[in-house]
Amino acid sequence: MDKWLEEQILERSNRNEQKVLDLRHQIHQDPELSFKEFHTSERVKKILEDMGLEVRSGIAGTGLVADIVGEKTSDHPKTLLLRADMDALPLQEENDLPFRSQNPGVMHACGHDVHTSSLVGVAWILNELKEHWSGRIRLVFQPAEESGGGGREMIKEGIMDDIPIDGSIALHTLTSEKPGTFFLGWENISAYSDKFQIVVHGKKTHSSAPQNGVDAIEIAAHVVLAVSGLLKNSISPMERATYSIGMIQGGTAPNIIADRVELTGMMRNIKADTREILRDKIGKVAAGVAEAIGGRAEFIFTEGYSSVYNDPKLTDFVAEQIKEQAGTWLMDIDSEMAASENHFKVQKLPMLGAEDYGFYPQRVPSCFYRVATGDAAPAHSGKFFIEEKYIKLCTRSMTSLALRFLMDYDK
């Protein structure tokens, strides 16, 4: 990509910065929970339509899709999907801000207001410059990253089926690194996160006649102990996998031997094969233990989020662009970081947290990168805080990466 376009990205990100911040403030003041992002969706839709874009709305409830098509001709135009999530968290905001949440018990405490407003900023720049590039940018504003898998639902409704898509990119704010830092990993960078239930069935009887019943609570206790050794015995210690039982519910009275107990837990695996091993083993061990004591156990697996897989080739390309351009993007935002060699860091190990973006790499080569925008408090905290000057770093980086993908990436 030529130098003039990079200069235009900087100039237009400055020109549009206050509009991006104004939108962010509106969204932050009016946070909405998963699949209830009605006001957020309407705000974004109006802005996109005011740009002259055709917007498909109501996807998975509140999701939006809009395409920007470059006007330059090309023999091999590419399509890149850019995704932002819109939902907030069920938390009470503790920050004293002029635009603090006006919805009691709901807060943007994970940066999704930044993701959404920044992607709108990207759209403004790309649309203003569309006569200078070829290809297509698909903008996806999705609901329910935090709860419900909005990305999965939008994909089910066909947002990646109507045209060939060559790749996708998404970003996320970050609190664990110095503001202005880019954080990027290769291959699996997050975990599969799945819920499971073990329902133990026994036989109810009075505690004065235990010989007439089968104690589901006793069975459940043995099941918990039996499955606790599965990681050691079934999964290589070199793999990253874990599970826990967080809820046990059963019994009706202290003098009644229970006939039913429900164990509910979570599994987290970096790779699909360890996920399947644990899924199979937990169910078989629970059933075997219950049968040995005279009862029965059923295993119910609820698929959650997929691991985010950063395509190595695309991630190499993204890393190269960030290393080359980050100093320029940062120059008028944070001159100290711009001059530093520490504004790019490699994620060496996958996180065991989950991220809804994992559904997109199952369909196309994808890259998920993070931008440190403030380290005052961790995400999912009532004191989560964004240093707003770094929002422009999100806008600039994604705009530049998008255009460089369309112009320079050899798929």
C-alpha positions as CSV (number, residue, x, y, z in Angstrom):
1,M,0.0,0.0,0.0
2,D,1.4,3.4,-0.9
3,K,2.4,6.1,1.5
4,W,-0.4,8.4,0.5
5,L,-3.1,6.0,1.6
6,E,-1.3,5.5,5.0
7,E,-1.2,9.3,5.4
8,Q,-4.9,9.5,4.5
9,I,-5.7,6.9,7.2
10,L,-3.9,9.0,9.8
11,E,-5.5,12.3,8.7
12,R,-9.0,10.9,8.5
13,S,-8.8,9.1,11.8
14,N,-8.0,12.5,13.3
15,R,-10.8,14.1,11.4
16,N,-13.3,11.4,12.6
17,E,-12.0,10.9,16.1
18,Q,-14.6,13.0,17.9
19,K,-17.4,11.3,16.0
20,V,-16.1,7.9,17.1
21,L,-15.8,9.1,20.7
22,D,-19.3,10.6,20.6
23,L,-20.7,7.3,19.4
24,R,-18.7,5.4,22.1
25,H,-20.1,7.7,24.8
26,Q,-23.7,7.1,23.6
27,I,-23.2,3.3,23.6
28,H,-21.4,3.4,26.9
29,Q,-24.2,5.4,28.5
30,D,-26.8,3.0,27.2
31,P,-25.3,-0.5,27.6
32,E,-27.4,-3.5,26.6
33,L,-27.1,-7.2,27.4
34,S,-26.6,-10.1,25.0
35,F,-29.3,-10.3,22.3
36,K,-30.9,-7.1,23.6
37,E,-28.6,-4.6,21.8
38,F,-31.6,-2.8,20.2
39,H,-30.5,0.8,20.7
40,T,-26.9,0.0,19.9
41,S,-27.9,-1.7,16.7
42,E,-30.2,1.1,15.6
43,R,-27.5,3.7,16.2
44,V,-25.0,1.8,14.1
45,K,-27.5,1.1,11.4
46,K,-28.4,4.7,11.0
47,I,-24.8,5.8,10.7
48,L,-24.0,3.1,8.1
49,E,-27.1,4.0,6.1
50,D,-26.1,7.7,6.3
51,M,-22.9,6.7,4.6
52,G,-24.9,5.3,1.8
53,L,-24.4,1.6,2.7
54,E,-27.0,-1.1,2.4
55,V,-27.5,-2.6,5.8
56,R,-28.9,-6.0,6.6
57,S,-30.4,-5.9,10.1
58,G,-32.1,-8.2,12.5
59,I,-29.6,-11.0,12.0
60,A,-29.6,-13.2,15.1
61,G,-31.9,-10.6,16.6
62,T,-29.8,-7.5,16.6
63,G,-26.9,-8.2,14.3
64,L,-25.9,-6.0,11.4
65,V,-24.0,-6.7,8.2
66,A,-23.0,-4.0,5.6
67,D,-20.5,-4.2,2.7
68,I,-18.2,-1.5,1.4
69,V,-17.0,-2.1,-2.1
70,G,-13.9,-0.5,-3.5
71,E,-14.2,1.3,-6.8
72,K,-10.8,0.4,-8.3
73,T,-10.7,-2.5,-10.7
74,S,-8.7,-5.6,-10.0
75,D,-8.3,-8.9,-11.7
76,H,-8.5,-10.8,-8.4
77,P,-10.5,-8.7,-5.8
78,K,-10.6,-10.1,-2.3
79,T,-13.2,-9.9,0.4
80,L,-12.3,-9.3,4.1
81,L,-14.7,-9.6,7.0
82,L,-14.2,-7.3,10.0
83,R,-16.1,-8.0,13.2
84,A,-17.1,-6.1,16.2
85,D,-19.2,-7.2,19.2
86,M,-21.9,-4.9,20.7
87,D,-23.1,-6.4,24.1
88,A,-22.4,-5.3,27.6
89,L,-22.2,-7.1,31.0
90,P,-24.5,-7.4,34.0
91,L,-22.3,-5.2,36.2
92,Q,-22.8,-2.0,38.0
93,E,-20.4,0.7,36.8
94,E,-18.2,2.2,39.5
95,N,-16.4,4.8,37.4
96,D,-17.4,8.5,37.8
97,L,-17.6,9.5,34.2
98,P,-19.7,12.1,32.4
99,F,-20.9,9.3,30.1
100,R,-21.2,6.5,32.8
101,S,-23.8,3.9,32.3
102,Q,-27.4,5.0,32.8
103,N,-28.7,1.5,33.0
104,P,-28.5,0.1,36.5
105,G,-26.6,-3.1,36.8
106,V,-25.4,-3.1,33.1
107,M,-22.0,-1.8,32.0
108,H,-19.6,-2.0,29.1
109,A,-16.8,-3.5,31.1
110,C,-15.1,-5.4,28.3
111,G,-14.5,-2.8,25.6
112,H,-17.3,-3.8,23.2
113,D,-18.4,-0.2,23.1
114,V,-14.9,0.6,21.8
115,H,-15.0,-2.3,19.3
116,T,-18.3,-1.1,17.9
117,S,-17.5,2.6,17.7
118,S,-14.0,1.9,16.3
119,L,-15.3,-0.3,13.5
120,V,-17.8,2.5,12.6
121,G,-14.7,4.7,12.4
122,V,-13.0,2.2,10.1
123,A,-16.1,2.2,7.9
124,W,-16.1,6.0,7.7
125,I,-12.4,6.0,6.5
126,L,-12.8,3.1,4.1
127,N,-16.0,4.5,2.6
128,E,-14.3,7.9,2.1
129,L,-11.4,6.3,0.3
130,K,-13.2,3.6,-1.6
131,E,-12.2,5.1,-5.0
132,H,-8.6,4.2,-4.1
133,W,-8.9,0.5,-3.4
134,S,-10.5,-2.6,-4.8
135,G,-12.3,-5.5,-3.3
136,R,-14.9,-5.8,-0.6
137,I,-15.0,-5.1,3.2
138,R,-17.8,-6.9,5.0
139,L,-18.6,-5.2,8.3
140,V,-20.2,-7.4,11.0
141,F,-21.7,-6.0,14.1
142,Q,-22.7,-9.0,16.2
143,P,-24.7,-9.5,19.4
144,A,-24.0,-11.6,22.4
145,E,-20.3,-12.3,22.5
146,E,-20.5,-12.4,26.3
147,S,-23.4,-14.8,26.5
148,G,-25.1,-16.8,23.8
149,G,-22.7,-17.1,21.0
150,G,-24.0,-14.3,18.7
151,G,-21.2,-14.9,16.2
152,R,-22.3,-18.5,15.9
153,E,-25.9,-17.5,15.4
154,M,-25.1,-14.9,12.7
155,I,-23.0,-17.5,10.9
156,K,-25.9,-19.9,11.0
157,E,-28.0,-17.3,9.4
158,G,-25.7,-17.1,6.5
159,I,-23.5,-14.0,6.9
160,M,-20.6,-16.0,5.4
161,D,-22.5,-17.9,2.7
162,D,-23.7,-15.5,0.1
163,I,-20.3,-14.5,-1.2
164,P,-16.8,-16.0,-1.0
165,I,-14.9,-14.5,1.9
166,D,-11.1,-14.7,1.9
167,G,-10.3,-13.8,5.5
168,S,-11.5,-12.1,8.7
169,I,-9.9,-9.9,11.3
170,A,-11.1,-8.7,14.7
171,L,-9.5,-6.9,17.6
172,H,-10.1,-6.6,21.3
173,T,-9.1,-4.1,24.0
174,L,-6.5,-5.4,26.5
175,T,-5.8,-4.4,30.2
176,S,-2.8,-6.5,31.1
177,E,-0.2,-4.6,29.0
178,K,1.0,-1.1,28.9
179,P,-1.4,1.1,26.8
180,G,-0.3,1.3,23.2
181,T,0.9,-2.3,23.1
182,F,-0.2,-4.7,20.4
183,F,-0.6,-8.3,21.5
184,L,-0.7,-11.2,19.0
185,G,-0.5,-15.0,19.1
186,W,-0.4,-17.7,16.5
187,E,-2.7,-20.8,16.0
188,N,-4.9,-21.6,19.0
189,I,-5.0,-18.5,21.3
190,S,-8.1,-19.2,23.4
191,A,-10.0,-22.1,24.7
192,Y,-13.0,-24.2,23.8
193,S,-15.4,-23.5,26.7
194,D,-18.2,-26.0,27.2
195,K,-20.8,-26.6,29.9
196,F,-21.6,-30.1,31.1
197,Q,-24.1,-31.8,33.5
198,I,-24.0,-35.1,35.1
199,V,-27.4,-36.1,36.3
200,V,-27.2,-38.9,38.9
201,H,-30.3,-41.1,39.4
202,G,-30.8,-43.2,42.5
203,K,-33.8,-44.5,44.4
204,K,-35.5,-42.4,47.1
205,T,-36.1,-43.9,50.5
206,H,-36.4,-42.8,54.2
207,S,-33.1,-42.6,56.0
208,S,-34.4,-45.2,58.5
209,A,-34.4,-47.8,55.8
210,P,-31.4,-47.1,53.6
211,Q,-31.4,-50.7,52.3
212,N,-34.5,-49.9,50.3
213,G,-32.9,-47.0,48.3
214,V,-29.9,-46.0,46.2
215,D,-28.2,-42.8,47.5
216,A,-27.7,-40.4,44.6
217,I,-25.7,-38.1,46.8
218,E,-23.3,-40.9,47.7
219,I,-23.0,-41.7,44.0
220,A,-22.4,-38.0,43.1
221,A,-19.6,-37.8,45.7
222,H,-17.8,-40.9,44.2
223,V,-18.3,-39.4,40.7
224,V,-16.7,-36.1,41.7
225,L,-13.7,-38.0,43.1
226,A,-13.5,-40.4,40.1
227,V,-13.5,-37.7,37.4
228,S,-11.0,-35.5,39.3
229,G,-8.2,-37.8,38.1
230,L,-9.0,-37.7,34.4
231,L,-6.7,-34.8,33.5
232,K,-3.7,-36.7,34.9
233,N,-4.7,-40.0,33.4
234,S,-6.1,-39.1,30.0
235,I,-4.5,-35.8,28.9
236,S,-0.8,-35.1,28.2
237,P,0.6,-32.7,30.8
238,M,1.9,-30.8,27.8
239,E,-1.6,-29.9,26.7
240,R,-3.7,-27.0,28.2
241,A,-7.0,-28.4,29.4
242,T,-9.1,-28.1,32.6
243,Y,-12.5,-28.7,33.9
244,S,-14.4,-28.1,37.2
245,I,-17.7,-28.9,38.8
246,G,-19.1,-25.6,40.1
247,M,-22.6,-26.7,41.2
248,I,-24.1,-29.6,43.0
249,Q,-27.8,-29.7,43.5
250,G,-29.8,-32.6,45.1
251,G,-31.9,-33.8,48.0
252,T,-35.2,-32.7,49.4
253,A,-35.0,-33.2,53.1
254,P,-32.3,-34.3,55.7
255,N,-34.1,-37.5,56.5
256,I,-34.7,-38.6,52.8
257,I,-32.1,-40.4,50.8
258,A,-32.0,-38.5,47.5
259,D,-32.9,-40.1,44.2
260,R,-31.5,-37.3,42.0
261,V,-28.4,-35.1,42.0
262,E,-27.3,-32.7,39.3
263,L,-23.6,-31.8,38.9
264,T,-22.8,-28.9,36.6
265,G,-19.4,-27.8,35.4
266,M,-17.3,-26.3,32.7
267,M,-14.6,-27.8,30.4
268,R,-11.9,-25.7,28.9
269,N,-9.6,-27.1,26.2
270,I,-7.2,-25.5,23.7
271,K,-7.5,-28.3,21.1
272,A,-10.5,-30.2,19.7
273,D,-8.9,-33.6,20.4
274,T,-8.5,-33.0,24.2
275,R,-12.1,-31.6,24.2
276,E,-13.4,-34.9,22.7
277,I,-11.3,-37.0,25.1
278,L,-12.7,-35.3,28.2
279,R,-16.2,-35.3,26.8
280,D,-16.0,-39.0,26.3
281,K,-14.2,-39.9,29.5
282,I,-16.3,-37.8,31.9
283,G,-19.5,-39.4,30.6
284,K,-18.2,-42.9,30.7
285,V,-16.6,-42.6,34.2
286,A,-19.8,-41.1,35.7
287,A,-21.9,-43.8,34.1
288,G,-19.6,-46.6,35.3
289,V,-19.4,-45.3,38.9
290,A,-23.2,-44.9,39.1
291,E,-23.8,-48.4,37.7
292,A,-21.4,-49.9,40.2
293,I,-23.3,-48.5,43.1
294,G,-26.7,-49.4,41.8
295,G,-27.7,-46.1,40.2
296,R,-27.5,-44.4,36.8
297,A,-25.8,-41.3,35.5
298,E,-26.4,-39.4,32.3
299,F,-23.9,-36.9,30.8
300,I,-25.3,-33.8,29.1
301,F,-22.8,-31.8,27.0
302,T,-23.7,-28.2,26.0
303,E,-21.3,-26.9,23.3
304,G,-20.0,-23.5,24.1
305,Y,-17.4,-21.3,22.3
306,S,-14.7,-22.6,20.0
307,S,-11.1,-21.9,20.4
308,V,-9.9,-18.9,18.4
309,Y,-7.4,-20.1,15.8
310,N,-5.1,-17.5,14.3
311,D,-4.2,-18.7,10.8
312,P,-0.4,-18.7,10.8
313,K,0.0,-17.2,7.3
314,L,-2.5,-14.4,7.9
315,T,-1.1,-13.8,11.4
316,D,2.5,-13.5,10.0
317,F,1.1,-10.9,7.6
318,V,-0.7,-9.0,10.4
319,A,2.4,-9.1,12.6
320,E,4.6,-7.8,9.9
321,Q,2.3,-4.9,9.2
322,I,1.9,-4.0,12.9
323,K,5.7,-4.1,13.5
324,E,6.2,-1.9,10.4
325,Q,3.5,0.7,11.1
326,A,2.8,0.8,14.8
327,G,5.3,3.5,15.4
328,T,3.6,5.7,12.9
329,W,0.1,4.9,14.2
330,L,1.3,5.8,17.7
331,M,3.3,9.0,17.0
332,D,0.6,11.6,17.9
333,I,-1.1,9.3,20.4
334,D,1.8,8.2,22.6
335,S,5.2,9.4,21.4
336,E,7.0,7.4,24.1
337,M,5.4,4.1,23.0
338,A,6.0,5.1,19.3
339,A,9.7,5.3,20.0
340,S,9.8,2.2,22.0
341,E,10.6,-1.3,20.7
342,N,8.1,-2.8,23.2
343,H,4.8,-1.9,21.4
344,F,4.5,-5.4,19.9
345,K,4.3,-8.5,22.1
346,V,3.8,-12.1,21.3
347,Q,1.2,-14.2,23.1
348,K,3.3,-17.2,24.0
349,L,0.6,-19.4,25.6
350,P,-3.1,-19.7,24.8
351,M,-5.5,-18.2,27.3
352,L,-8.0,-20.5,28.9
353,G,-10.7,-17.9,28.6
354,A,-13.2,-18.1,25.8
355,E,-14.0,-15.8,22.9
356,D,-17.0,-15.9,20.6
357,Y,-14.8,-15.0,17.6
358,G,-13.7,-18.6,17.5
359,F,-16.6,-19.5,15.2
360,Y,-15.2,-17.3,12.4
361,P,-11.9,-19.1,12.0
362,Q,-13.8,-22.4,11.4
363,R,-14.9,-20.9,8.1
364,V,-12.1,-18.7,6.8
365,P,-8.5,-17.8,7.7
366,S,-8.7,-15.4,10.5
367,C,-6.6,-13.2,12.9
368,F,-7.6,-11.9,16.3
369,Y,-5.3,-9.3,17.8
370,R,-5.4,-7.2,20.9
371,V,-4.7,-3.5,21.6
372,A,-3.8,-2.3,25.1
373,T,-6.1,0.7,25.8
374,G,-5.8,1.1,29.6
375,D,-4.6,-0.9,32.6
376,A,-6.5,0.8,35.4
377,A,-8.7,-2.3,36.1
378,P,-9.2,-5.7,34.6
379,A,-12.0,-6.5,32.2
380,H,-15.3,-7.6,33.7
381,S,-14.8,-5.2,36.6
382,G,-17.0,-2.3,37.6
383,K,-13.9,-0.1,37.4
384,F,-12.9,-1.1,33.9
385,F,-11.6,2.0,32.1
386,I,-10.5,2.9,28.6
387,E,-7.9,5.6,27.9
388,E,-9.7,7.1,25.0
389,K,-6.8,8.4,23.0
390,Y,-5.9,4.7,22.2
391,I,-9.3,4.1,20.6
392,K,-7.8,5.9,17.5
393,L,-5.0,3.3,17.6
394,C,-7.7,0.6,17.2
395,T,-9.3,2.5,14.3
396,R,-6.0,3.2,12.5
397,S,-4.6,-0.3,12.8
398,M,-7.8,-2.1,11.6
399,T,-8.2,0.3,8.7
400,S,-4.6,-0.1,7.6
401,L,-4.7,-3.9,8.0
402,A,-7.9,-4.1,6.0
403,L,-6.5,-2.1,3.1
404,R,-3.2,-3.9,3.2
405,F,-5.0,-7.3,3.1
406,L,-7.0,-6.2,0.0
407,M,-4.0,-4.8,-1.8
408,D,-0.9,-6.8,-0.7
409,Y,-1.9,-10.1,0.9
410,D,-1.2,-13.2,-1.2
411,K,-3.9,-15.6,-0.3
